[in-house]
Amino acid sequence: MKVKVDQALCQGHTLCAMKAPDVFELDDVDGHSSPVSPEVPAGLESQVVSAVRSCPERAISVEGTA
């Protein structure tokens, strides 16, 4: 599974990092999110799906399956 954050849509709500802290990192300046790595580590797929669902801006996308 691969994950991406659309920087044009991300508003820095930080919900993704709360749902999947090992997958998303936050910018120190504005709180915008980016994936630590495009590849989601094994076992964290359900956290990423939860993060996708929690994003109010729909800035997170995934491709592939676990």
PDBQT receptor file of N, H, CA, C and O in Angstrom, charges set to zero:
ATOM      1  N   MET A   1       0.850  -1.171   0.000  1.00  0.00    +0.000 N 
ATOM      2  CA  MET A   1       0.000   0.000   0.000  1.00  0.00    +0.000 C 
ATOM      3  C   MET A   1       0.897   1.234   0.000  1.00  0.00    +0.000 C 
ATOM      4  O   MET A   1       1.887   1.301   0.728  1.00  0.00    +0.000 OA
ATOM      5  N   LYS A   2       0.529   2.209  -0.831  1.00  0.00    +0.000 N 
ATOM      6  H   LYS A   2      -0.275   2.154  -1.422  1.00  0.00    +0.000 HD
ATOM      7  CA  LYS A   2       1.250   3.483  -0.882  1.00  0.00    +0.000 C 
ATOM      8  C   LYS A   2       0.317   4.598  -0.432  1.00  0.00    +0.000 C 
ATOM      9  O   LYS A   2      -0.891   4.550  -0.665  1.00  0.00    +0.000 OA
ATOM     10  N   VAL A   3       0.899   5.606   0.218  1.00  0.00    +0.000 N 
ATOM     11  H   VAL A   3       1.880   5.645   0.408  1.00  0.00    +0.000 HD
ATOM     12  CA  VAL A   3       0.106   6.728   0.718  1.00  0.00    +0.000 C 
ATOM     13  C   VAL A   3       0.715   8.038   0.230  1.00  0.00    +0.000 C 
ATOM     14  O   VAL A   3       1.934   8.186   0.138  1.00  0.00    +0.000 OA
ATOM     15  N   LYS A   4      -0.171   8.983  -0.079  1.00  0.00    +0.000 N 
ATOM     16  H   LYS A   4      -1.161   8.863  -0.004  1.00  0.00    +0.000 HD
ATOM     17  CA  LYS A   4       0.250  10.318  -0.504  1.00  0.00    +0.000 C 
ATOM     18  C   LYS A   4      -0.608  11.361   0.199  1.00  0.00    +0.000 C 
ATOM     19  O   LYS A   4      -1.768  11.115   0.532  1.00  0.00    +0.000 OA
ATOM     20  N   VAL A   5      -0.010  12.537   0.419  1.00  0.00    +0.000 N 
ATOM     21  H   VAL A   5       0.931  12.737   0.149  1.00  0.00    +0.000 HD
ATOM     22  CA  VAL A   5      -0.752  13.674   0.957  1.00  0.00    +0.000 C 
ATOM     23  C   VAL A   5      -0.668  14.795  -0.068  1.00  0.00    +0.000 C 
ATOM     24  O   VAL A   5       0.426  15.201  -0.459  1.00  0.00    +0.000 OA
ATOM     25  N   ASP A   6      -1.808  15.293  -0.501  1.00  0.00    +0.000 N 
ATOM     26  H   ASP A   6      -2.697  14.963  -0.183  1.00  0.00    +0.000 HD
ATOM     27  CA  ASP A   6      -1.870  16.410  -1.431  1.00  0.00    +0.000 C 
ATOM     28  C   ASP A   6      -1.608  17.696  -0.641  1.00  0.00    +0.000 C 
ATOM     29  O   ASP A   6      -2.458  18.138   0.132  1.00  0.00    +0.000 OA
ATOM     30  N   GLN A   7      -0.442  18.286  -0.839  1.00  0.00    +0.000 N 
ATOM     31  H   GLN A   7       0.248  17.927  -1.468  1.00  0.00    +0.000 HD
ATOM     32  CA  GLN A   7      -0.057  19.471  -0.081  1.00  0.00    +0.000 C 
ATOM     33  C   GLN A   7      -0.940  20.678  -0.383  1.00  0.00    +0.000 C 
ATOM     34  O   GLN A   7      -1.059  21.581   0.446  1.00  0.00    +0.000 OA
ATOM     35  N   ALA A   8      -1.551  20.700  -1.550  1.00  0.00    +0.000 N 
ATOM     36  H   ALA A   8      -1.454  19.967  -2.223  1.00  0.00    +0.000 HD
ATOM     37  CA  ALA A   8      -2.453  21.800  -1.894  1.00  0.00    +0.000 C 
ATOM     38  C   ALA A   8      -3.764  21.716  -1.101  1.00  0.00    +0.000 C 
ATOM     39  O   ALA A   8      -4.430  22.729  -0.891  1.00  0.00    +0.000 OA
ATOM     40  N   LEU A   9      -4.126  20.517  -0.666  1.00  0.00    +0.000 N 
ATOM     41  H   LEU A   9      -3.585  19.694  -0.837  1.00  0.00    +0.000 HD
ATOM     42  CA  LEU A   9      -5.362  20.329   0.092  1.00  0.00    +0.000 C 
ATOM     43  C   LEU A   9      -5.149  20.312   1.599  1.00  0.00    +0.000 C 
ATOM     44  O   LEU A   9      -6.022  20.748   2.349  1.00  0.00    +0.000 OA
ATOM     45  N   CYS A  10      -4.007  19.817   2.051  1.00  0.00    +0.000 N 
ATOM     46  H   CYS A  10      -3.297  19.463   1.441  1.00  0.00    +0.000 HD
ATOM     47  CA  CYS A  10      -3.740  19.681   3.485  1.00  0.00    +0.000 C 
ATOM     48  C   CYS A  10      -3.787  21.048   4.171  1.00  0.00    +0.000 C 
ATOM     49  O   CYS A  10      -3.162  22.008   3.721  1.00  0.00    +0.000 OA
ATOM     50  N   GLN A  11      -4.540  21.111   5.263  1.00  0.00    +0.000 N 
ATOM     51  H   GLN A  11      -5.048  20.331   5.628  1.00  0.00    +0.000 HD
ATOM     52  CA  GLN A  11      -4.671  22.349   6.031  1.00  0.00    +0.000 C 
ATOM     53  C   GLN A  11      -4.038  22.247   7.420  1.00  0.00    +0.000 C 
ATOM     54  O   GLN A  11      -4.161  23.167   8.229  1.00  0.00    +0.000 OA
ATOM     55  N   GLY A  12      -3.366  21.137   7.694  1.00  0.00    +0.000 N 
ATOM     56  H   GLY A  12      -3.265  20.390   7.036  1.00  0.00    +0.000 HD
ATOM     57  CA  GLY A  12      -2.658  21.004   8.964  1.00  0.00    +0.000 C 
ATOM     58  C   GLY A  12      -3.542  20.710  10.156  1.00  0.00    +0.000 C 
ATOM     59  O   GLY A  12      -3.245  21.154  11.265  1.00  0.00    +0.000 OA
ATOM     60  N   HIS A  13      -4.613  19.977   9.956  1.00  0.00    +0.000 N 
ATOM     61  H   HIS A  13      -4.854  19.617   9.055  1.00  0.00    +0.000 HD
ATOM     62  CA  HIS A  13      -5.489  19.612  11.074  1.00  0.00    +0.000 C 
ATOM     63  C   HIS A  13      -4.827  18.601  12.012  1.00  0.00    +0.000 C 
ATOM     64  O   HIS A  13      -5.226  18.490  13.171  1.00  0.00    +0.000 OA
ATOM     65  N   THR A  14      -3.837  17.873  11.537  1.00  0.00    +0.000 N 
ATOM     66  H   THR A  14      -3.512  17.963  10.596  1.00  0.00    +0.000 HD
ATOM     67  CA  THR A  14      -3.008  16.898  12.275  1.00  0.00    +0.000 C 
ATOM     68  C   THR A  14      -3.740  15.606  12.658  1.00  0.00    +0.000 C 
ATOM     69  O   THR A  14      -3.183  14.782  13.384  1.00  0.00    +0.000 OA
ATOM     70  N   LEU A  15      -4.962  15.418  12.190  1.00  0.00    +0.000 N 
ATOM     71  H   LEU A  15      -5.414  16.087  11.600  1.00  0.00    +0.000 HD
ATOM     72  CA  LEU A  15      -5.706  14.210  12.549  1.00  0.00    +0.000 C 
ATOM     73  C   LEU A  15      -5.032  12.951  12.038  1.00  0.00    +0.000 C 
ATOM     74  O   LEU A  15      -5.073  11.916  12.702  1.00  0.00    +0.000 OA
ATOM     75  N   CYS A  16      -4.410  13.024  10.864  1.00  0.00    +0.000 N 
ATOM     76  H   CYS A  16      -4.377  13.866  10.324  1.00  0.00    +0.000 HD
ATOM     77  CA  CYS A  16      -3.753  11.843  10.304  1.00  0.00    +0.000 C 
ATOM     78  C   CYS A  16      -2.610  11.378  11.208  1.00  0.00    +0.000 C 
ATOM     79  O   CYS A  16      -2.437  10.180  11.431  1.00  0.00    +0.000 OA
ATOM     80  N   ALA A  17      -1.841  12.324  11.721  1.00  0.00    +0.000 N 
ATOM     81  H   ALA A  17      -1.982  13.297  11.539  1.00  0.00    +0.000 HD
ATOM     82  CA  ALA A  17      -0.725  11.958  12.598  1.00  0.00    +0.000 C 
ATOM     83  C   ALA A  17      -1.214  11.406  13.928  1.00  0.00    +0.000 C 
ATOM     84  O   ALA A  17      -0.520  10.616  14.567  1.00  0.00    +0.000 OA
ATOM     85  N   MET A  18      -2.396  11.816  14.343  1.00  0.00    +0.000 N 
ATOM     86  H   MET A  18      -2.960  12.458  13.823  1.00  0.00    +0.000 HD
ATOM     87  CA  MET A  18      -2.973  11.249  15.565  1.00  0.00    +0.000 C 
ATOM     88  C   MET A  18      -3.427   9.815  15.319  1.00  0.00    +0.000 C 
ATOM     89  O   MET A  18      -3.299   8.963  16.198  1.00  0.00    +0.000 OA
ATOM     90  N   LYS A  19      -3.957   9.544  14.127  1.00  0.00    +0.000 N 
ATOM     91  H   LYS A  19      -4.061  10.236  13.413  1.00  0.00    +0.000 HD
ATOM     92  CA  LYS A  19      -4.454   8.203  13.797  1.00  0.00    +0.000 C 
ATOM     93  C   LYS A  19      -3.325   7.240  13.432  1.00  0.00    +0.000 C 
ATOM     94  O   LYS A  19      -3.394   6.050  13.738  1.00  0.00    +0.000 OA
ATOM     95  N   ALA A  20      -2.280   7.763  12.772  1.00  0.00    +0.000 N 
ATOM     96  H   ALA A  20      -2.224   8.730  12.523  1.00  0.00    +0.000 HD
ATOM     97  CA  ALA A  20      -1.176   6.910  12.302  1.00  0.00    +0.000 C 
ATOM     98  C   ALA A  20       0.160   7.632  12.512  1.00  0.00    +0.000 C 
ATOM     99  O   ALA A  20       0.788   8.072  11.549  1.00  0.00    +0.000 OA
ATOM    100  N   PRO A  21       0.588   7.752  13.761  1.00  0.00    +0.000 N 
ATOM    101  CA  PRO A  21       1.794   8.523  14.060  1.00  0.00    +0.000 C 
ATOM    102  C   PRO A  21       3.085   7.970  13.462  1.00  0.00    +0.000 C 
ATOM    103  O   PRO A  21       4.052   8.711  13.284  1.00  0.00    +0.000 OA
ATOM    104  N   ASP A  22       3.108   6.688  13.155  1.00  0.00    +0.000 N 
ATOM    105  H   ASP A  22       2.323   6.086  13.300  1.00  0.00    +0.000 HD
ATOM    106  CA  ASP A  22       4.315   6.103  12.567  1.00  0.00    +0.000 C 
ATOM    107  C   ASP A  22       4.340   6.240  11.048  1.00  0.00    +0.000 C 
ATOM    108  O   ASP A  22       5.329   5.880  10.409  1.00  0.00    +0.000 OA
ATOM    109  N   VAL A  23       3.274   6.750  10.475  1.00  0.00    +0.000 N 
ATOM    110  H   VAL A  23       2.470   7.042  10.994  1.00  0.00    +0.000 HD
ATOM    111  CA  VAL A  23       3.172   6.872   9.024  1.00  0.00    +0.000 C 
ATOM    112  C   VAL A  23       3.283   8.327   8.562  1.00  0.00    +0.000 C 
ATOM    113  O   VAL A  23       3.859   8.605   7.510  1.00  0.00    +0.000 OA
ATOM    114  N   PHE A  24       2.732   9.249   9.350  1.00  0.00    +0.000 N 
ATOM    115  H   PHE A  24       2.265   9.023  10.204  1.00  0.00    +0.000 HD
ATOM    116  CA  PHE A  24       2.706  10.657   8.963  1.00  0.00    +0.000 C 
ATOM    117  C   PHE A  24       3.590  11.499   9.865  1.00  0.00    +0.000 C 
ATOM    118  O   PHE A  24       3.661  11.279  11.074  1.00  0.00    +0.000 OA
ATOM    119  N   GLU A  25       4.267  12.476   9.251  1.00  0.00    +0.000 N 
ATOM    120  H   GLU A  25       4.209  12.654   8.269  1.00  0.00    +0.000 HD
ATOM    121  CA  GLU A  25       5.037  13.441  10.014  1.00  0.00    +0.000 C 
ATOM    122  C   GLU A  25       4.482  14.825   9.718  1.00  0.00    +0.000 C 
ATOM    123  O   GLU A  25       3.952  15.075   8.636  1.00  0.00    +0.000 OA
ATOM    124  N   LEU A  26       4.608  15.723  10.693  1.00  0.00    +0.000 N 
ATOM    125  H   LEU A  26       5.039  15.519  11.572  1.00  0.00    +0.000 HD
ATOM    126  CA  LEU A  26       4.052  17.054  10.570  1.00  0.00    +0.000 C 
ATOM    127  C   LEU A  26       5.153  18.088  10.426  1.00  0.00    +0.000 C 
ATOM    128  O   LEU A  26       6.204  17.989  11.059  1.00  0.00    +0.000 OA
ATOM    129  N   ASP A  27       4.900  19.081   9.584  1.00  0.00    +0.000 N 
ATOM    130  H   ASP A  27       4.046  19.162   9.069  1.00  0.00    +0.000 HD
ATOM    131  CA  ASP A  27       5.831  20.180   9.401  1.00  0.00    +0.000 C 
ATOM    132  C   ASP A  27       5.848  21.014  10.679  1.00  0.00    +0.000 C 
ATOM    133  O   ASP A  27       4.794  21.317  11.238  1.00  0.00    +0.000 OA
ATOM    134  N   ASP A  28       7.035  21.384  11.138  1.00  0.00    +0.000 N 
ATOM    135  H   ASP A  28       7.891  21.138  10.683  1.00  0.00    +0.000 HD
ATOM    136  CA  ASP A  28       7.169  22.158  12.373  1.00  0.00    +0.000 C 
ATOM    137  C   ASP A  28       6.573  23.560  12.260  1.00  0.00    +0.000 C 
ATOM    138  O   ASP A  28       6.187  24.150  13.270  1.00  0.00    +0.000 OA
ATOM    139  N   VAL A  29       6.496  24.089  11.062  1.00  0.00    +0.000 N 
ATOM    140  H   VAL A  29       6.809  23.610  10.243  1.00  0.00    +0.000 HD
ATOM    141  CA  VAL A  29       6.031  25.461  10.873  1.00  0.00    +0.000 C 
ATOM    142  C   VAL A  29       4.515  25.557  10.778  1.00  0.00    +0.000 C 
ATOM    143  O   VAL A  29       3.897  26.335  11.504  1.00  0.00    +0.000 OA
ATOM    144  N   ASP A  30       3.910  24.774   9.888  1.00  0.00    +0.000 N 
ATOM    145  H   ASP A  30       4.412  24.142   9.297  1.00  0.00    +0.000 HD
ATOM    146  CA  ASP A  30       2.481  24.933   9.645  1.00  0.00    +0.000 C 
ATOM    147  C   ASP A  30       1.644  23.699   9.976  1.00  0.00    +0.000 C 
ATOM    148  O   ASP A  30       0.421  23.732   9.835  1.00  0.00    +0.000 OA
ATOM    149  N   GLY A  31       2.270  22.628  10.406  1.00  0.00    +0.000 N 
ATOM    150  H   GLY A  31       3.263  22.600  10.521  1.00  0.00    +0.000 HD
ATOM    151  CA  GLY A  31       1.538  21.426  10.777  1.00  0.00    +0.000 C 
ATOM    152  C   GLY A  31       1.072  20.575   9.622  1.00  0.00    +0.000 C 
ATOM    153  O   GLY A  31       0.394  19.568   9.829  1.00  0.00    +0.000 OA
ATOM    154  N   HIS A  32       1.425  20.961   8.397  1.00  0.00    +0.000 N 
ATOM    155  H   HIS A  32       1.976  21.779   8.228  1.00  0.00    +0.000 HD
ATOM    156  CA  HIS A  32       1.024  20.155   7.239  1.00  0.00    +0.000 C 
ATOM    157  C   HIS A  32       1.683  18.790   7.315  1.00  0.00    +0.000 C 
ATOM    158  O   HIS A  32       2.801  18.644   7.810  1.00  0.00    +0.000 OA
ATOM    159  N   SER A  33       0.979  17.814   6.821  1.00  0.00    +0.000 N 
ATOM    160  H   SER A  33       0.071  17.933   6.419  1.00  0.00    +0.000 HD
ATOM    161  CA  SER A  33       1.397  16.423   6.919  1.00  0.00    +0.000 C 
ATOM    162  C   SER A  33       2.087  15.937   5.652  1.00  0.00    +0.000 C 
ATOM    163  O   SER A  33       1.836  16.426   4.551  1.00  0.00    +0.000 OA
ATOM    164  N   SER A  34       2.955  14.968   5.845  1.00  0.00    +0.000 N 
ATOM    165  H   SER A  34       3.159  14.571   6.740  1.00  0.00    +0.000 HD
ATOM    166  CA  SER A  34       3.529  14.227   4.724  1.00  0.00    +0.000 C 
ATOM    167  C   SER A  34       3.846  12.830   5.230  1.00  0.00    +0.000 C 
ATOM    168  O   SER A  34       4.090  12.633   6.420  1.00  0.00    +0.000 OA
ATOM    169  N   PRO A  35       3.843  11.859   4.320  1.00  0.00    +0.000 N 
ATOM    170  CA  PRO A  35       4.172  10.507   4.758  1.00  0.00    +0.000 C 
ATOM    171  C   PRO A  35       5.660  10.389   5.082  1.00  0.00    +0.000 C 
ATOM    172  O   PRO A  35       6.502  10.990   4.413  1.00  0.00    +0.000 OA
ATOM    173  N   VAL A  36       5.968   9.619   6.099  1.00  0.00    +0.000 N 
ATOM    174  H   VAL A  36       5.284   9.131   6.642  1.00  0.00    +0.000 HD
ATOM    175  CA  VAL A  36       7.365   9.342   6.431  1.00  0.00    +0.000 C 
ATOM    176  C   VAL A  36       8.016   8.625   5.251  1.00  0.00    +0.000 C 
ATOM    177  O   VAL A  36       9.171   8.880   4.911  1.00  0.00    +0.000 OA
ATOM    178  N   SER A  37       7.257   7.729   4.641  1.00  0.00    +0.000 N 
ATOM    179  H   SER A  37       6.319   7.522   4.917  1.00  0.00    +0.000 HD
ATOM    180  CA  SER A  37       7.676   6.978   3.458  1.00  0.00    +0.000 C 
ATOM    181  C   SER A  37       6.426   6.723   2.620  1.00  0.00    +0.000 C 
ATOM    182  O   SER A  37       5.341   6.544   3.174  1.00  0.00    +0.000 OA
ATOM    183  N   PRO A  38       6.561   6.704   1.293  1.00  0.00    +0.000 N 
ATOM    184  CA  PRO A  38       5.378   6.412   0.477  1.00  0.00    +0.000 C 
ATOM    185  C   PRO A  38       4.810   5.008   0.724  1.00  0.00    +0.000 C 
ATOM    186  O   PRO A  38       3.606   4.790   0.592  1.00  0.00    +0.000 OA
ATOM    187  N   GLU A  39       5.679   4.067   1.082  1.00  0.00    +0.000 N 
ATOM    188  H   GLU A  39       6.657   4.245   1.190  1.00  0.00    +0.000 HD
ATOM    189  CA  GLU A  39       5.241   2.693   1.357  1.00  0.00    +0.000 C 
ATOM    190  C   GLU A  39       4.785   2.581   2.814  1.00  0.00    +0.000 C 
ATOM    191  O   GLU A  39       5.533   2.910   3.734  1.00  0.00    +0.000 OA
ATOM    192  N   VAL A  40       3.566   2.119   3.009  1.00  0.00    +0.000 N 
ATOM    193  H   VAL A  40       2.957   1.852   2.262  1.00  0.00    +0.000 HD
ATOM    194  CA  VAL A  40       3.036   1.934   4.360  1.00  0.00    +0.000 C 
ATOM    195  C   VAL A  40       3.629   0.663   4.947  1.00  0.00    +0.000 C 
ATOM    196  O   VAL A  40       3.532  -0.399   4.333  1.00  0.00    +0.000 OA
ATOM    197  N   PRO A  41       4.248   0.751   6.134  1.00  0.00    +0.000 N 
ATOM    198  CA  PRO A  41       4.812  -0.445   6.761  1.00  0.00    +0.000 C 
ATOM    199  C   PRO A  41       3.739  -1.492   7.057  1.00  0.00    +0.000 C 
ATOM    200  O   PRO A  41       2.599  -1.158   7.380  1.00  0.00    +0.000 OA
ATOM    201  N   ALA A  42       4.117  -2.736   6.943  1.00  0.00    +0.000 N 
ATOM    202  H   ALA A  42       5.043  -3.007   6.680  1.00  0.00    +0.000 HD
ATOM    203  CA  ALA A  42       3.198  -3.844   7.221  1.00  0.00    +0.000 C 
ATOM    204  C   ALA A  42       2.621  -3.693   8.624  1.00  0.00    +0.000 C 
ATOM    205  O   ALA A  42       3.333  -3.365   9.574  1.00  0.00    +0.000 OA
ATOM    206  N   GLY A  43       1.339  -3.936   8.734  1.00  0.00    +0.000 N 
ATOM    207  H   GLY A  43       0.761  -4.203   7.963  1.00  0.00    +0.000 HD
ATOM    208  CA  GLY A  43       0.665  -3.870  10.021  1.00  0.00    +0.000 C 
ATOM    209  C   GLY A  43       0.066  -2.514  10.336  1.00  0.00    +0.000 C 
ATOM    210  O   GLY A  43      -0.679  -2.383  11.307  1.00  0.00    +0.000 OA
ATOM    211  N   LEU A  44       0.377  -1.494   9.533  1.00  0.00    +0.000 N 
ATOM    212  H   LEU A  44       0.982  -1.600   8.745  1.00  0.00    +0.000 HD
ATOM    213  CA  LEU A  44      -0.143  -0.153   9.803  1.00  0.00    +0.000 C 
ATOM    214  C   LEU A  44      -1.222   0.274   8.812  1.00  0.00    +0.000 C 
ATOM    215  O   LEU A  44      -1.668   1.421   8.821  1.00  0.00    +0.000 OA
ATOM    216  N   GLU A  45      -1.632  -0.650   7.966  1.00  0.00    +0.000 N 
ATOM    217  H   GLU A  45      -1.270  -1.583   7.958  1.00  0.00    +0.000 HD
ATOM    218  CA  GLU A  45      -2.607  -0.323   6.933  1.00  0.00    +0.000 C 
ATOM    219  C   GLU A  45      -3.928   0.169   7.515  1.00  0.00    +0.000 C 
ATOM    220  O   GLU A  45      -4.505   1.125   6.997  1.00  0.00    +0.000 OA
ATOM    221  N   SER A  46      -4.414  -0.456   8.569  1.00  0.00    +0.000 N 
ATOM    222  H   SER A  46      -3.945  -1.232   8.990  1.00  0.00    +0.000 HD
ATOM    223  CA  SER A  46      -5.700  -0.047   9.142  1.00  0.00    +0.000 C 
ATOM    224  C   SER A  46      -5.615   1.348   9.751  1.00  0.00    +0.000 C 
ATOM    225  O   SER A  46      -6.594   2.095   9.726  1.00  0.00    +0.000 OA
ATOM    226  N   GLN A  47      -4.454   1.707  10.297  1.00  0.00    +0.000 N 
ATOM    227  H   GLN A  47      -3.659   1.100  10.317  1.00  0.00    +0.000 HD
ATOM    228  CA  GLN A  47      -4.273   3.060  10.823  1.00  0.00    +0.000 C 
ATOM    229  C   GLN A  47      -4.329   4.087   9.698  1.00  0.00    +0.000 C 
ATOM    230  O   GLN A  47      -4.895   5.167   9.865  1.00  0.00    +0.000 OA
ATOM    231  N   VAL A  48      -3.739   3.748   8.551  1.00  0.00    +0.000 N 
ATOM    232  H   VAL A  48      -3.279   2.870   8.416  1.00  0.00    +0.000 HD
ATOM    233  CA  VAL A  48      -3.752   4.659   7.406  1.00  0.00    +0.000 C 
ATOM    234  C   VAL A  48      -5.174   4.832   6.886  1.00  0.00    +0.000 C 
ATOM    235  O   VAL A  48      -5.582   5.949   6.568  1.00  0.00    +0.000 OA
ATOM    236  N   VAL A  49      -5.924   3.755   6.795  1.00  0.00    +0.000 N 
ATOM    237  H   VAL A  49      -5.592   2.847   7.053  1.00  0.00    +0.000 HD
ATOM    238  CA  VAL A  49      -7.313   3.848   6.348  1.00  0.00    +0.000 C 
ATOM    239  C   VAL A  49      -8.103   4.748   7.306  1.00  0.00    +0.000 C 
ATOM    240  O   VAL A  49      -8.923   5.551   6.861  1.00  0.00    +0.000 OA
ATOM    241  N   SER A  50      -7.867   4.622   8.589  1.00  0.00    +0.000 N 
ATOM    242  H   SER A  50      -7.201   3.970   8.951  1.00  0.00    +0.000 HD
ATOM    243  CA  SER A  50      -8.524   5.472   9.574  1.00  0.00    +0.000 C 
ATOM    244  C   SER A  50      -8.119   6.933   9.378  1.00  0.00    +0.000 C 
ATOM    245  O   SER A  50      -8.957   7.828   9.496  1.00  0.00    +0.000 OA
ATOM    246  N   ALA A  51      -6.854   7.178   9.083  1.00  0.00    +0.000 N 
ATOM    247  H   ALA A  51      -6.174   6.451   8.987  1.00  0.00    +0.000 HD
ATOM    248  CA  ALA A  51      -6.378   8.538   8.829  1.00  0.00    +0.000 C 
ATOM    249  C   ALA A  51      -7.035   9.129   7.589  1.00  0.00    +0.000 C 
ATOM    250  O   ALA A  51      -7.432  10.294   7.589  1.00  0.00    +0.000 OA
ATOM    251  N   VAL A  52      -7.149   8.331   6.535  1.00  0.00    +0.000 N 
ATOM    252  H   VAL A  52      -6.826   7.384   6.535  1.00  0.00    +0.000 HD
ATOM    253  CA  VAL A  52      -7.804   8.793   5.306  1.00  0.00    +0.000 C 
ATOM    254  C   VAL A  52      -9.234   9.219   5.616  1.00  0.00    +0.000 C 
ATOM    255  O   VAL A  52      -9.680  10.276   5.170  1.00  0.00    +0.000 OA
ATOM    256  N   ARG A  53      -9.940   8.414   6.367  1.00  0.00    +0.000 N 
ATOM    257  H   ARG A  53      -9.577   7.555   6.729  1.00  0.00    +0.000 HD
ATOM    258  CA  ARG A  53     -11.336   8.712   6.696  1.00  0.00    +0.000 C 
ATOM    259  C   ARG A  53     -11.468   9.929   7.597  1.00  0.00    +0.000 C 
ATOM    260  O   ARG A  53     -12.491  10.613   7.555  1.00  0.00    +0.000 OA
ATOM    261  N   SER A  54     -10.457  10.217   8.413  1.00  0.00    +0.000 N 
ATOM    262  H   SER A  54      -9.626   9.661   8.447  1.00  0.00    +0.000 HD
ATOM    263  CA  SER A  54     -10.544  11.325   9.365  1.00  0.00    +0.000 C 
ATOM    264  C   SER A  54     -10.156  12.670   8.756  1.00  0.00    +0.000 C 
ATOM    265  O   SER A  54     -10.427  13.709   9.358  1.00  0.00    +0.000 OA
ATOM    266  N   CYS A  55      -9.539  12.679   7.596  1.00  0.00    +0.000 N 
ATOM    267  H   CYS A  55      -9.319  11.835   7.107  1.00  0.00    +0.000 HD
ATOM    268  CA  CYS A  55      -9.052  13.930   7.007  1.00  0.00    +0.000 C 
ATOM    269  C   CYS A  55     -10.223  14.768   6.481  1.00  0.00    +0.000 C 
ATOM    270  O   CYS A  55     -10.887  14.362   5.527  1.00  0.00    +0.000 OA
ATOM    271  N   PRO A  56     -10.484  15.930   7.089  1.00  0.00    +0.000 N 
ATOM    272  CA  PRO A  56     -11.614  16.742   6.645  1.00  0.00    +0.000 C 
ATOM    273  C   PRO A  56     -11.413  17.352   5.257  1.00  0.00    +0.000 C 
ATOM    274  O   PRO A  56     -12.384  17.717   4.595  1.00  0.00    +0.000 OA
ATOM    275  N   GLU A  57     -10.179  17.462   4.822  1.00  0.00    +0.000 N 
ATOM    276  H   GLU A  57      -9.390  17.165   5.360  1.00  0.00    +0.000 HD
ATOM    277  CA  GLU A  57      -9.887  18.049   3.512  1.00  0.00    +0.000 C 
ATOM    278  C   GLU A  57      -9.779  17.003   2.406  1.00  0.00    +0.000 C 
ATOM    279  O   GLU A  57      -9.648  17.355   1.234  1.00  0.00    +0.000 OA
ATOM    280  N   ARG A  58      -9.834  15.714   2.771  1.00  0.00    +0.000 N 
ATOM    281  H   ARG A  58      -9.940  15.428   3.724  1.00  0.00    +0.000 HD
ATOM    282  CA  ARG A  58      -9.663  14.611   1.811  1.00  0.00    +0.000 C 
ATOM    283  C   ARG A  58      -8.329  14.733   1.079  1.00  0.00    +0.000 C 
ATOM    284  O   ARG A  58      -8.242  14.516  -0.130  1.00  0.00    +0.000 OA
ATOM    285  N   ALA A  59      -7.292  15.085   1.841  1.00  0.00    +0.000 N 
ATOM    286  H   ALA A  59      -7.363  15.261   2.823  1.00  0.00    +0.000 HD
ATOM    287  CA  ALA A  59      -5.962  15.310   1.259  1.00  0.00    +0.000 C 
ATOM    288  C   ALA A  59      -5.122  14.045   1.154  1.00  0.00    +0.000 C 
ATOM    289  O   ALA A  59      -4.072  14.065   0.512  1.00  0.00    +0.000 OA
ATOM    290  N   ILE A  60      -5.549  12.956   1.761  1.00  0.00    +0.000 N 
ATOM    291  H   ILE A  60      -6.402  12.941   2.283  1.00  0.00    +0.000 HD
ATOM    292  CA  ILE A  60      -4.759  11.732   1.802  1.00  0.00    +0.000 C 
ATOM    293  C   ILE A  60      -5.336  10.728   0.809  1.00  0.00    +0.000 C 
ATOM    294  O   ILE A  60      -6.548  10.520   0.753  1.00  0.00    +0.000 OA
ATOM    295  N   SER A  61      -4.465  10.118   0.040  1.00  0.00    +0.000 N 
ATOM    296  H   SER A  61      -3.481  10.287   0.086  1.00  0.00    +0.000 HD
ATOM    297  CA  SER A  61      -4.909   9.072  -0.885  1.00  0.00    +0.000 C 
ATOM    298  C   SER A  61      -4.005   7.855  -0.736  1.00  0.00    +0.000 C 
ATOM    299  O   SER A  61      -2.829   7.972  -0.390  1.00  0.00    +0.000 OA
ATOM    300  N   VAL A  62      -4.569   6.702  -1.002  1.00  0.00    +0.000 N 
ATOM    301  H   VAL A  62      -5.524   6.607  -1.284  1.00  0.00    +0.000 HD
ATOM    302  CA  VAL A  62      -3.816   5.456  -0.950  1.00  0.00    +0.000 C 
ATOM    303  C   VAL A  62      -4.020   4.706  -2.255  1.00  0.00    +0.000 C 
ATOM    304  O   VAL A  62      -5.037   4.863  -2.930  1.00  0.00    +0.000 OA
ATOM    305  N   GLU A  63      -3.035   3.892  -2.594  1.00  0.00    +0.000 N 
ATOM    306  H   GLU A  63      -2.208   3.765  -2.046  1.00  0.00    +0.000 HD
ATOM    307  CA  GLU A  63      -3.203   2.987  -3.732  1.00  0.00    +0.000 C 
ATOM    308  C   GLU A  63      -2.614   1.650  -3.360  1.00  0.00    +0.000 C 
ATOM    309  O   GLU A  63      -1.674   1.559  -2.570  1.00  0.00    +0.000 OA
ATOM    310  N   GLY A  64      -3.175   0.630  -3.934  1.00  0.00    +0.000 N 
ATOM    311  H   GLY A  64      -3.939   0.704  -4.576  1.00  0.00    +0.000 HD
ATOM    312  CA  GLY A  64      -2.755  -0.729  -3.587  1.00  0.00    +0.000 C 
ATOM    313  C   GLY A  64      -3.505  -1.209  -2.375  1.00  0.00    +0.000 C 
ATOM    314  O   GLY A  64      -4.248  -0.459  -1.742  1.00  0.00    +0.000 OA
ATOM    315  N   THR A  65      -3.300  -2.466  -2.063  1.00  0.00    +0.000 N 
ATOM    316  H   THR A  65      -2.697  -3.075  -2.577  1.00  0.00    +0.000 HD
ATOM    317  CA  THR A  65      -3.959  -3.063  -0.905  1.00  0.00    +0.000 C 
ATOM    318  C   THR A  65      -2.918  -3.724  -0.036  1.00  0.00    +0.000 C 
ATOM    319  O   THR A  65      -1.780  -3.959  -0.443  1.00  0.00    +0.000 OA
ATOM    320  N   ALA A  66      -3.337  -4.007   1.142  1.00  0.00    +0.000 N 
ATOM    321  H   ALA A  66      -4.262  -3.816   1.473  1.00  0.00    +0.000 HD
ATOM    322  CA  ALA A  66      -2.430  -4.627   2.115  1.00  0.00    +0.000 C 
ATOM    323  C   ALA A  66      -2.111  -6.044   1.740  1.00  0.00    +0.000 C 
ATOM    324  O   ALA A  66      -1.362  -6.717   2.447  1.00  0.00    +0.000 OA
TER     325      ALA A  66
